[in-house]
């Protein structure tokens, strides 16, 4: 990888001098720090790392340099579900896709030749000449799954997550309201929208429901993969709350 980065730096130097880009030395420092960082990075993170190396550059200058790197094919810009723009290396001849954890925002790069070939086959079957593609898989990483809360209010879930209703902690009137809507303990629910405020949209089976946050807070759920937690374990969880 160091050899590849050295080649990238040499190409950058040649192209930037050829195009008479201003503040060459400062831009070269941005490239050096960027190439030494193997993960997806925001403008703010890169600016901070450049500062740690003893060079003070403004976020606007760093962003402008990253824009040039994207234009010349040294970097690639990504905007994932969290809305933040992140930059990564763009090595010629190398392609990878991404898995993104919706809890900690961890980004995992992966390559799968079988998957790449399948995409080409699918495109060809539709008479489509594939030029480029981007695959993003959203879920929960192994570390977050391990630390995942056993039982939680519905309001703590994330969009796309599947959970099982374990209990209603509301009074009899609200409980009857939920039952009349068609929601039952034991139902498997998919979270359609949960933006952290206002109403939530969920689905159980083939029915959609819109629930206010106050009522959703009273619905206790567990992740689908933990739905076989024993009754004794559930009692321990309730006692710990």
Secondary structure as GFF3:
##gff-version 3
##sequence-region A 1 241
A	DSSP	alpha_helix	2	18	.	.	.	ID=ss1
A	DSSP	alpha_helix	24	36	.	.	.	ID=ss2
A	DSSP	alpha_helix	43	52	.	.	.	ID=ss3
A	DSSP	alpha_helix	59	71	.	.	.	ID=ss4
A	DSSP	beta_strand	75	79	.	.	.	ID=ss5
A	DSSP	beta_strand	85	89	.	.	.	ID=ss6
A	DSSP	beta_strand	97	101	.	.	.	ID=ss7
A	DSSP	beta_strand	107	110	.	.	.	ID=ss8
A	DSSP	alpha_helix	113	125	.	.	.	ID=ss9
A	DSSP	beta_strand	136	139	.	.	.	ID=ss10
A	DSSP	alpha_helix	142	147	.	.	.	ID=ss11
A	DSSP	beta_strand	152	153	.	.	.	ID=ss12
A	DSSP	three_ten_helix	154	156	.	.	.	ID=ss13
A	DSSP	beta_strand	162	168	.	.	.	ID=ss14
A	DSSP	alpha_helix	172	181	.	.	.	ID=ss15
A	DSSP	beta_strand	188	193	.	.	.	ID=ss16
A	DSSP	beta_strand	200	204	.	.	.	ID=ss17
A	DSSP	beta_strand	207	211	.	.	.	ID=ss18
A	DSSP	alpha_helix	213	216	.	.	.	ID=ss19
A	DSSP	beta_strand	219	223	.	.	.	ID=ss20
A	DSSP	three_ten_helix	224	226	.	.	.	ID=ss21
A	DSSP	alpha_helix	231	240	.	.	.	ID=ss22
###
